[in-house]
Amino acid sequence: MHRGDLAPELRQVVDATQHELFLVSPYFVPGKEGVATLASIRQRGVRVVVVTNSLASTDGLPVHSGYQRYRKPLVEAGIELYETKPPAGGKRGRRSSGFSGSGGSSGASLHAKTFSFDRHIGFIGSYNLDPRSSRLNTEMGVLFYCPELIKLLPEKIERDIERNTYRVELEGNRLVWVTHEGDKEVRFHTDPETSLWKRFKVRLVSLLPIESLL
């Protein structure tokens, strides 16, 4: 069994990906370097999908404050960016996100940290795509080759993705959140299912120089 730092191990697999990179991470703060990496992968013709918590579903406002500044560059680079809706009992009280995985006492909709590389190689672990996981926390994860198993992750998520998430898109020069309620497409021009006060708090925290700690 090989043991070592997770980031270099994952980077090697990412660089070898040829068709699709599918990332599910509750806390996602890619930083400028991460955005550049994902953009370069997309430029190679690889489909890049990221599923993370929305502001309405996250239990980590400081982390979300770091993530939100990278949404627009990611979408501009052609990354498919999805944010999960809050679990049942939230503001609209309508559904489970379907992505929570097992365990976890947090109020966040999304807990699982699972990555799929070309639907052949998978990763499951405690590693989030954020600075804290890379530099501060002690994280664990398993990389494995099992196409029969790992293809189930993107297949399961894509079956319900229009109902369980908001797809973050650009409308002109501004971000919009697109989802489906029944047969109807619904578009939001601010973080859905959040109050003005919550959006203000996140914007205020984003002004602090704390990204390396998120």
C-alpha positions, 0 to 999 in steps of 0.5 A, a space after each residue: 500500500 502506498 502512503 503519502 500526501 493526497 494532493 500530488 497523488 490526485 493531481 497525477 490522476 487528474 492530469 491523466 484524465 481524458 474524457 470526464 472529471 466528476 468532482 463531488 466536494 461539500 467544501 470547494 475553494 479551488 483558488 486561482 491555481 485550482 481554477 487554472 488547472 480545471 480550465 486547462 483540463 477543460 481546454 483539452 476537451 475533458 468534461 469537468 463537473 463540480 457538485 458542491 453545497 449551495 449557500 442555502 445548504 452549506 454549514 460552512 459560511 466562511 468556506 462558502 465565502 471563499 468559494 463564491 469568488 471563483 464561481 464566475 471564472 469556473 463557469 467562464 472556463 466551461 466547467 459544469 458547476 452545480 450547487 445542491 439544494 437544502 435538505 428537507 426541512 429547509 426554507 421550502 422543506 421539499 426534498 433530500 438532496 440525494 447526495 448526502 452519503 452516509 454519516 455526518 451530523 452537520 446540517 449541510 445537504 452534501 457530505 460525500 467527498 467522491 471523485 470520478 476520473 473517466 468513470 474508471 478510477 474513483 476516489 472516496 475519502 475525507 479530502 475536500 477540495 479546499 486549502 484546509 484539506 490540502 495544508 492543515 487537516 490530516 485527511 484520508 482517502 482511497 484511490 481505486 480502479 473499478 469501472 463497474 462501481 465508480 460509474 454509478 456515482 455520476 450516473 446516480 447524480 445525473 439522474 436527479 441533478 436537475 431536481 436536486 441542484 442549481 446549475 450555476 450559469 452565466 446570463 450576460 455578465 452575471 451569474 444565475 442559478 437554474 433548476 427545475 420545479 416539476 416541468 418548469 425551468 426556474 432561474 434565480 439571480 441571487 443565491 436561491 433560498 437565502 436571505 439578504 442578511 445571509 448573503 451580506 454576511 458571506 460577502 462581508 467574510 469574503 473580504 477577510 484575508 483568510 482563504 488559506 485557512 478555509 
